[in-house]
Amino acid sequence: MEVLCINADKLPLGAELEEGKTYIVESEFINNFDQRVYIIKGIPNKGRTRFGLPWIGYRADRFVPIQEQSISVKQKKQEPILN
């Protein structure tokens, strides 16, 4: 799945997200805080916070999924019916 980063604020030490950049999600899981977390391809996905606590993955609320197909709805113009 491809996602767009919309929030790169207050990242833990070692995290390498950039706002406005797209990433590929390798896997996802629910962490100990009941947050959905993504493992992102090509960047560090674990480390320690400045307080020494371990972190793994990035919260899913930092991203928006990018759809592979764009769907548009068009209203059909109706011609008047003449009898």
C-alpha positions as CSV (number, residue, x, y, z in Angstrom):
1,M,0.0,0.0,0.0
2,E,1.3,3.5,-0.8
3,V,0.7,6.3,1.7
4,L,1.3,10.1,1.8
5,C,2.9,11.5,5.0
6,I,0.7,14.4,6.3
7,N,2.3,14.8,9.8
8,A,6.0,14.7,10.5
9,D,5.9,16.6,13.8
10,K,7.5,15.4,17.0
11,L,9.2,12.4,15.6
12,P,11.3,10.2,17.9
13,L,15.0,10.1,17.6
14,G,16.2,8.2,14.4
15,A,12.8,8.6,12.6
16,E,13.1,9.8,9.0
17,L,9.7,10.9,7.8
18,E,9.2,13.9,5.5
19,E,5.8,15.6,5.3
20,G,4.5,15.5,1.7
21,K,6.5,12.5,0.7
22,T,5.0,9.1,-0.3
23,Y,6.0,5.8,1.3
24,I,5.3,2.1,0.8
25,V,3.9,0.2,3.8
26,E,5.5,-3.2,4.3
27,S,3.2,-4.2,7.1
28,E,1.0,-2.9,9.8
29,F,0.0,-3.9,13.4
30,I,-1.7,-2.6,16.5
31,N,0.9,-1.5,19.2
32,N,0.6,-1.6,23.0
33,F,-1.3,1.7,23.0
34,D,-4.0,0.4,20.6
35,Q,-2.6,2.6,17.8
36,R,-2.4,1.2,14.2
37,V,1.3,1.4,13.2
38,Y,2.9,1.1,9.8
39,I,6.3,-0.5,9.0
40,I,7.6,1.7,6.1
41,K,9.9,0.3,3.4
42,G,13.4,2.0,3.0
43,I,13.6,4.0,6.3
44,P,14.5,3.2,9.9
45,N,11.4,1.7,11.7
46,K,12.7,1.3,15.2
47,G,14.9,3.1,17.7
48,R,14.7,4.7,21.2
49,T,13.0,8.0,22.3
50,R,15.0,10.7,24.1
51,F,13.7,9.1,27.3
52,G,15.2,5.7,26.3
53,L,11.9,4.0,25.5
54,P,11.9,1.7,22.4
55,W,9.7,2.6,19.4
56,I,8.7,0.5,16.4
57,G,7.0,1.7,13.3
58,Y,5.1,4.9,12.6
59,R,1.5,5.8,13.7
60,A,-0.9,5.3,10.8
61,D,-2.6,8.7,11.6
62,R,0.5,10.4,10.2
63,F,-0.4,9.1,6.7
64,V,-3.2,9.2,4.2
65,P,-3.6,6.2,1.8
66,I,-3.1,6.9,-1.9
67,Q,-5.7,5.2,-4.0
68,E,-4.5,3.5,-7.2
69,Q,-7.7,4.3,-9.0
70,S,-9.5,7.6,-9.0
71,I,-13.2,7.5,-9.2
72,S,-15.2,10.4,-10.5
73,V,-19.0,10.7,-10.7
74,K,-20.5,12.5,-13.6
75,Q,-24.1,13.5,-13.8
76,K,-25.7,12.4,-17.1
77,K,-27.4,15.2,-19.0
78,Q,-30.9,14.2,-19.7
79,E,-32.5,15.3,-22.9
80,P,-36.2,16.2,-22.8
81,I,-38.5,13.5,-24.0
82,L,-40.8,14.6,-26.8
83,N,-43.9,12.5,-27.7
